[in-house]
Amino acid sequence: MRFHRDDYLDLMTYAPAHRPMFVELFGPLIGLEQEWRAQGATEDEINLTAFDWDYVPIVDFGGYPLPRGAAPVTLVDNAERRVQRDFLGRELLLLKQTATHALPMNFPVQTMDDWLRVKPHYVFTPDRVNWDEVAAAKRARAEGALIRAYMPGAFDMPRDLMGEEVACLAYYEQPELMADIMATLQDTMLRVLQPIMAELPIDQLSVHEDFAGKSGPLVGPNQIREHFQPYYRAIWEPLAERGAKIFQVDTDGNIDAVIPALLDCGVTCIYPMEPAAGMDMVAVRKKYGRRLQMLGGIDKHVLRLDKAAIRRELEYKLQPLMREGGVVFGLDHEIPNGTPLENYRYYVDLGREILGLPPRSPERRGWARMGM
């Protein structure tokens, strides 16, 4: 079912909502399509429209605060891998059989001098605002779309420049470098955002970080409060003053130790709440109540087990406490390889039953991934 932006915002802000929301956030991993075809999947099941997932149309705000430069140059491209060199000088490797995202094999920044060489790719220029796209977003909003502004990550950008190890050490060994990166990101984001938000009401601010693994976050509360908080609040507060309702952080891993610090930064929503890393959305809800919104949270690995395990997971995660608002129910990441098609069908149908949604029907189509 397509949600109107007003209905979605009501659900996420604990206003009276007409029903829960059950979604597929990410879709299948590479290789699952072939597995399902061998198990007799229909084309509507392959493209997921047969499952009648809920969604809200999301339109970006027409600004470009991310680093910009020339198109990448392809160095290698065969059936197994593609290697490209980007405008920062990084060589990016994509393993086509197992991955959808290319990963950098080298990083351009180790010192302040290195950063100053690439900094021009991050500074504001007027062409970072596309007024045709702003106008299109205004029209889409009038038709029920959610308007999203996205900002560069406070950890995501330094990691892309330095790699995880150097970025983590830089908080201690090169604080002036980290401060200058944050100041540059903040200046560019604000100068992109200010003229747009004067014309276009924005509903959600989104940031990609991915700063945690199973053992915990790569940055602690002190680094978040020192380096993230001034930057986050500088962007979020003017949006919130103009009516934005959601400030959403995308990160995998176990972030239990830093949720209070993220809340202090103004964050209102976290996803995908990864159970394999120890995240328990029910426990988080009991601890933080309505201070925190969540998406995802259902263990994707359970789908490879039996139907009894799927039922236990859904009855726990979809319990009445979690249906009081502020939650969009879905898998915590891509549907894993090895998920039997029959198990996925069972998961969808049982989830709909527990949530009180109508059974799937051949007449209802139109799934779209949330695109959060």
QUIFEN-V775561 format. One record per residue. PSI is psi in radians with two decimals (* if undefined). OMEGA is omega in radians with two decimals (NA if undefined). Layout:
PSI OMEGA
PSI OMEGA
This chain:
2.39 3.05
2.19 3.05
2.43 2.94
2.60 -3.13
-0.67 -3.14
-0.72 3.12
-0.71 3.13
-0.79 -3.14
-0.64 3.05
-0.80 3.14
-0.80 -3.05
-0.36 -3.13
0.26 3.03
0.32 2.97
2.87 3.10
2.13 -3.11
2.58 -3.01
-0.38 3.07
2.89 3.07
2.98 -3.13
2.21 -3.08
2.08 -2.93
2.89 2.87
1.95 -3.02
-0.64 -2.91
-0.45 -3.10
-3.00 -3.01
2.63 2.95
2.78 3.08
2.31 3.11
-0.41 -3.10
-0.60 3.13
-0.77 -3.14
-0.69 3.11
-0.79 -3.10
-0.63 3.08
-0.72 3.13
-0.38 3.13
0.16 3.05
0.39 3.14
2.50 3.01
2.89 3.11
-0.61 3.10
-0.53 3.05
-0.64 3.10
-0.78 3.14
0.06 3.01
0.04 3.12
-0.39 -3.13
-0.28 -3.02
-0.01 3.01
0.81 -3.14
2.57 3.00
2.70 3.05
2.78 2.95
2.28 3.09
2.34 -3.09
2.28 -3.14
2.31 3.13
2.83 -2.82
-0.07 3.09
0.11 3.10
2.75 -3.09
1.47 -3.11
-0.12 -3.10
2.84 3.12
2.54 -3.07
2.53 3.11
-2.94 -3.09
2.75 3.10
2.60 -3.14
2.67 3.10
2.25 -3.12
2.20 3.13
-0.66 3.14
2.41 3.07
1.85 3.10
-2.95 -3.05
-0.46 -3.07
-0.64 -3.00
2.77 2.99
2.33 3.08
2.22 3.10
2.67 3.02
2.20 -3.08
-3.13 -3.04
-0.29 3.07
-0.10 -3.11
0.08 3.14
2.50 2.97
2.17 -3.02
2.20 -3.08
2.21 3.02
2.07 3.03
1.81 -2.88
-0.47 -3.07
-0.31 -3.02
-0.18 -3.00
2.70 3.05
-0.20 -3.13
2.37 3.07
2.51 -3.14
2.44 3.13
2.44 3.08
-0.19 3.09
2.87 -3.04
2.49 -3.00
-0.24 -3.00
2.19 2.98
-0.46 -3.05
3.02 3.08
-0.72 3.12
-0.71 3.09
-0.79 -3.13
-0.73 -3.11
-0.49 3.10
-0.62 -3.10
-0.15 -3.08
-0.62 3.13
-0.42 3.10
-0.19 -3.03
-0.21 -3.06
2.83 -3.10
2.43 2.91
2.60 -3.05
-0.49 -3.11
0.03 3.04
-0.17 3.05
2.11 3.13
1.79 -3.02
-0.45 3.04
-0.70 3.12
-0.60 3.06
-0.79 3.12
-0.71 3.11
-0.64 3.10
-0.67 3.10
-0.72 3.12
-0.73 -3.14
-0.65 3.12
-0.71 3.12
-0.39 3.12
0.13 3.03
0.12 3.14
2.61 3.03
2.31 -3.11
2.18 -3.06
2.33 2.91
2.36 3.12
2.51 -3.12
2.64 3.07
2.53 -3.09
2.51 3.12
-0.47 3.01
-0.60 -3.09
-0.77 -3.12
-0.86 3.07
-0.67 3.10
-0.73 3.12
-0.52 -3.13
-0.63 -2.94
-0.34 -2.90
2.78 -3.02
-0.80 -3.04
-0.88 -3.11
-0.68 3.13
-0.76 -3.14
-0.75 3.14
-0.52 -3.08
-0.48 3.07
-0.58 -3.10
-0.70 -2.98
-0.44 -3.12
1.03 -3.09
-0.52 3.13
-0.64 3.09
-0.84 -3.13
-0.68 3.14
-0.67 -3.12
-0.65 3.06
-0.82 -3.14
-0.72 -3.13
-0.66 3.13
-0.81 3.11
-0.76 -3.11
-0.80 -3.12
-0.80 -3.13
-0.79 -3.11
-0.78 -3.12
-0.71 -3.11
-0.47 2.99
-0.76 -2.99
-0.70 -2.96
-0.85 3.14
-0.52 -3.12
-0.80 -3.05
-0.27 3.02
-0.35 -3.10
-0.45 -2.97
2.03 3.04
2.27 -3.11
2.33 -3.06
-0.61 -2.97
2.37 2.96
2.27 -3.10
2.51 3.08
2.36 3.08
2.22 -3.14
-0.92 -3.07
1.02 -3.08
0.43 -3.10
2.72 3.01
-2.92 -3.10
-0.54 -3.10
-0.11 3.11
-3.06 -3.09
2.68 3.08
-0.25 3.05
2.52 -3.09
3.13 -3.13
-0.65 -3.12
-0.77 3.13
-0.65 3.12
-0.78 -3.11
-0.58 -3.12
-0.75 -2.99
-0.65 -3.13
-0.80 -2.90
-0.84 3.13
-0.70 -3.14
-0.91 -3.14
-0.85 -3.04
-0.56 3.11
-0.56 3.14
-0.75 -3.03
-0.73 -3.00
-0.79 3.09
-0.54 3.07
-0.78 3.13
-0.65 3.11
-0.46 -3.14
0.20 2.99
-0.01 3.08
2.46 -3.03
-0.40 -2.99
2.25 2.97
1.85 -2.92
2.27 3.07
2.28 3.07
1.96 3.03
2.37 2.96
-3.07 3.01
-3.12 -3.12
1.99 -3.10
0.32 -3.13
-0.70 -3.03
-0.33 -3.04
0.10 3.10
-0.78 3.11
-0.68 3.13
-0.67 3.10
-0.68 3.07
-0.67 3.09
-0.43 3.11
-0.13 -3.10
-0.07 -3.13
2.40 3.10
-0.29 -2.96
2.42 3.11
2.45 2.99
2.71 0.24
0.17 3.07
1.27 -2.92
1.89 3.14
-0.62 -3.13
-0.37 3.08
0.07 3.11
0.10 3.11
2.27 -3.12
1.82 -3.03
-0.50 3.11
-0.79 3.10
-0.67 3.11
-0.74 3.11
-0.75 3.14
-0.58 -3.10
-0.73 -2.99
-0.16 3.09
-2.35 -3.05
0.15 3.06
-0.33 -2.99
2.25 3.03
2.70 -3.08
2.61 2.96
2.57 3.09
-2.32 2.99
-0.20 3.14
2.25 -3.01
1.95 -3.13
-0.53 -3.08
-0.40 3.13
-0.48 -3.11
-0.32 3.12
-0.02 3.12
-2.58 -3.13
3.06 -3.08
-0.53 3.11
-0.69 3.12
-0.69 3.10
-0.77 3.13
-0.78 3.14
-0.77 -3.13
-0.81 -3.08
-0.70 3.14
-0.54 3.10
-0.87 -3.03
-0.48 -3.09
0.37 -3.11
2.83 -3.06
-0.67 3.11
-0.68 -3.05
-0.14 -3.12
0.25 -3.12
0.04 3.14
2.94 3.09
0.16 -3.11
2.35 2.91
2.06 -3.04
2.30 3.09
2.99 3.07
2.67 -3.08
-0.14 3.00
-2.82 -3.05
2.60 3.09
2.09 -2.99
2.67 2.98
2.58 -3.10
0.02 3.07
1.99 3.11
2.44 3.12
-0.70 -3.14
-0.64 3.08
-0.70 -3.14
-0.75 3.07
-0.76 -3.13
-0.76 3.12
-0.83 -3.13
-0.85 -3.06
-0.70 3.13
-0.70 3.10
-0.77 3.12
-0.71 -3.14
-0.81 -3.12
-0.67 -3.11
-0.07 3.13
0.43 3.11
2.69 3.13
2.60 3.09
2.72 3.06
2.58 -3.14
2.46 3.09
-0.35 -3.13
-0.29 -3.07
2.10 3.11
-2.92 2.97
0.38 3.08
2.50 2.95
2.40 3.13
2.62 -3.01
-0.61 3.12
0.63 -3.07
* NA
